[in-house]
Amino acid sequence: MTTQQTNQVKPLFVLGKTVATRGALEAMQRLEVSPLALLSRHQRGDWGNLDKEDKQANDQALTLGDRIFSAYQLEAAKFWVITEADRSATTILLPEEY
C-alpha cells in the first residue's frame, strides 16, 4: 500500500489514548518524523515491516479484538506502534524500550 493509498483509507480502529516513550520521541524529533504519521499508518492498516503472518494476525485482531502491532523502519531507527486489545491506548516506542 502506498502512502497516497494509505491516506485515502478510513481508520480501521480507535487508538485510545496515544502515548510515546522518551526514546521514541527523541528519535522522531531527530529524524523529523511526525508521531501522527506513524499513528495514521497504523490506524489505516499499513502494518509496516512485518512478515505475512504478523500482518494476518493484525487483520484478524481487527475483528477479534486482539492487540494490534506495527513496525516501521525509518532511516536508522525502528519504531513499534502497539494498540492494546481493549483499544484503550496506543504506544509508540523503540524495540529496545519494550
C-alpha positions as CSV (number, residue, x, y, z in Angstrom):
1,M,0.0,0.0,0.0
2,T,1.5,3.4,-1.0
3,T,1.4,6.4,1.3
4,Q,-1.1,8.0,-1.0
5,Q,-3.4,5.0,-0.8
6,T,-3.0,4.8,3.0
7,N,-4.2,8.4,3.3
8,Q,-7.4,7.6,1.4
9,V,-8.3,4.7,3.7
10,K,-10.6,5.3,6.6
11,P,-9.3,4.4,10.1
12,L,-9.9,0.8,10.9
13,F,-10.0,1.1,14.7
14,V,-9.8,3.6,17.5
15,L,-6.4,4.4,19.0
16,G,-7.5,5.2,22.5
17,K,-5.1,7.4,24.5
18,T,-1.9,7.9,22.5
19,V,1.5,8.0,24.2
20,A,5.1,7.7,23.2
21,T,8.2,6.8,25.1
22,R,11.0,9.2,25.6
23,G,13.3,7.3,23.3
24,A,10.7,7.2,20.5
25,L,10.0,11.0,20.9
26,E,13.7,11.8,20.7
27,A,14.3,9.6,17.7
28,M,11.2,11.1,15.9
29,Q,12.4,14.6,16.6
30,R,15.9,13.7,15.4
31,L,14.5,12.2,12.1
32,E,11.8,14.9,11.8
33,V,9.1,12.2,11.8
34,S,5.7,13.2,13.0
35,P,4.1,10.8,15.5
36,L,0.8,11.5,13.7
37,A,2.3,10.0,10.5
38,L,3.1,6.7,12.3
39,L,-0.3,6.6,14.1
40,S,-2.1,7.3,10.8
41,R,-0.3,4.5,9.0
42,H,-1.0,2.1,11.9
43,Q,-4.7,3.1,12.2
44,R,-5.3,2.6,8.5
45,G,-3.8,-0.9,8.3
46,D,-0.3,-0.2,7.0
47,W,1.4,-2.6,9.4
48,G,4.9,-1.6,8.1
49,N,7.8,-4.0,8.2
50,L,6.1,-7.2,9.5
51,D,6.1,-10.6,8.0
52,K,3.0,-12.1,6.3
53,E,1.9,-14.0,9.5
54,D,2.1,-10.9,11.7
55,K,0.1,-8.9,9.2
56,Q,-2.5,-11.6,9.1
57,A,-2.6,-11.6,12.9
58,N,-3.3,-7.8,12.8
59,D,-6.0,-8.3,10.2
60,Q,-7.7,-10.9,12.5
61,A,-7.2,-8.7,15.6
62,L,-9.4,-6.1,13.9
63,T,-12.4,-8.4,14.3
64,L,-11.3,-10.5,17.3
65,G,-10.4,-7.5,19.4
66,D,-6.7,-8.6,20.0
67,R,-3.7,-6.4,20.3
68,I,-2.5,-4.6,17.1
69,F,1.2,-4.3,16.4
70,S,3.1,-2.4,13.6
71,A,6.8,-1.9,13.0
72,Y,8.3,0.9,10.9
73,Q,11.9,1.2,9.8
74,L,12.7,4.9,9.2
75,E,16.3,5.6,8.3
76,A,18.4,4.2,11.2
77,A,15.5,3.9,13.7
78,K,12.9,1.3,14.1
79,F,9.6,2.2,15.7
80,W,6.9,0.0,17.1
81,V,3.3,1.1,17.4
82,I,1.1,-1.1,19.7
83,T,-2.6,-0.7,20.3
84,E,-4.0,-2.6,23.3
85,A,-6.6,-5.2,22.8
86,D,-9.3,-3.1,24.5
87,R,-8.3,-0.2,22.3
88,S,-7.8,2.0,25.4
89,A,-4.3,3.1,24.4
90,T,-1.7,3.1,21.6
91,T,2.0,3.4,22.3
92,I,4.9,4.4,20.0
93,L,8.2,3.0,21.3
94,L,11.6,1.8,20.2
95,P,12.0,-2.0,20.2
96,E,14.7,-1.7,22.9
97,E,12.2,0.0,25.2
98,Y,9.8,-2.9,25.1
